[in-house]
Amino acid sequence: MFYPNEVIEDVRSGNDIVNVISSYITLKPKGASFFGLCPFHQEKTPSFSVSADKQIYHCFGCGAGGNVFTFIMQIENAGFVDALKLLADRIHYTLPDSGGSEEIARQAHVRDILLEIQKKAARFFYERLRGPDGRAAAAYLDSRGVDAKVRIRFGLGYAPGRRALADFLIKEGYANEFLEQSGLLLADKRGGYYDRFAGRLMFPIFDAAGRVVGFGGRVIGEGEPKYLNSPDTLIFDKSRNLYGVNFAKKSKSAEFILVEGYMDVLSLFQAGFPQAVAALGTAFNQNHARAVKKHRDGAVILFDSDEAGTKAALRAIPYLANAGLAIRVTQVEGAKDPDEYIKSFGAESFAKLLAQAKGHVIFQIDQLKKQYNLDILTERVKFTAEASKLIAKADSAVERDAFIKDVALSTGISADAITADIDRVMSRPMRAPRTRVLERPAKADKGVFDAKCALIYYAAVDPGVCEALNKVLAPDELGEGVYAELLAHIYSLHGQAKEFVPASLISRFDKLEDQKQATAVFARAEEFPDKASKEKAVNEMLKVLKKSYIDTKIPTADINQLNELVKMKKSVDKLYISI
Ligand SMILES: [Zn+2]
């Protein structure tokens, strides 16, 4: 059976690997990954790692590895198509018939209609807010100090009486099937429809491309719940969409500000901070984190200053950090939320508050400190042990040093002892021995093998390296099989300027063994402190590879070819690429 790449990629990206694997084994966050006991070999200390960022898993013990499909194939002992079906089911994704393209075209058609309905509804609500029906909602916005410009930019609206929108959409001629799927109407007992959001102030939710994909509604007057969101539909997914992302992505700020509510986004926007986004009635999760990462490398968490807000921030941090985001945290003082803070203290104070946001590790240490009575020795010891685990996750040695000094100061425990503790934490699963190496290369080939893997890795994650390599290194110079194929995929994806996810490349291999080898390439990542040292390393590896490729030709070469090969080898010495 044939499924197009887009379908396979839809199903893969819809199934977060950490979520899926967590339903089989217990995973704990550690550094940039999650670790657990490997389900594919017997072990007592966890060497099975799952990367939310790369969406792959890899066992440092037995070498098992792959993406979410590989995992299901391995653990359920299933073929690829069955794994695909299982994962599609899990996210209620309708797979096309084996014919393929017809079903895809039909789904695209439904999506278009649903988008059109949301757009018409948004306009309908917008006009009602400005008419007599919308007086109470407009008065509410007045009371919250939302100015006219913001009301227009965010397309705020009002949903009047019980069936106003239903009547309007039916008159527009939409079939029942689409009315039901829109998430805007509910069926009544007599086969008719009524408005889900009747009596609410409406916040259209835009996707990053600026299309209305759903709504949030705040009740005006009495009623429960206070806030109501569209249900998930074919075009709207609460666990992914971020409110305000359409404006935030265009802002000049290097970081997004993550806030809790619609009103926070609005009031920050009005005060000159268009970079604020909010999750929609759910806690920030890994999908939100990835949605942020698509646009920025950093974010400031600014949740409500109460206990619930602090807890939500602590819960969100691991997801955001695992997505590779630089996270800072700040809290408003003397106000319950950012909206209230800006109203009481003004935009300038808010800008200062933002500038003073702390790195997430120090924020977590501060929160941890509150749980212990540091006057008592045993509590100090417990606190230090927990703090060491946090410090081990810090991004740089400089940061770690600063945190160690801070903890030493507040506990009276020596910095050396804390450092020793942290070293122990850091050396545990990350450096677990690789008892079985995948390709078992002979010692002399180890350098070539490493160079292959490393160059593929850097070509995949660094567009500069990819472009430079593409000019001088042909995929077949990597020999035959998985590695050459991987590099060819990476070159072609780079040409199409597609966003790169290691896990999506792995789906392109049918055999489990090949998926395992491909995954191993991405499980090993050495980061360089700067571009110059990376360029140097890339060039060294390139030489190793090219020479070894030439060496493989020598045994079968005739005298003319031999001369040619020697010349080639000399030119390799002079080869230098800039990345
Ligand atoms: Zn294993």
Residues whose N, C-alpha, C, O or C-beta is under 5 A from the ligand:
A	BS01	ZN	C38 F40 H41 C59 G61 C62 G63 A64
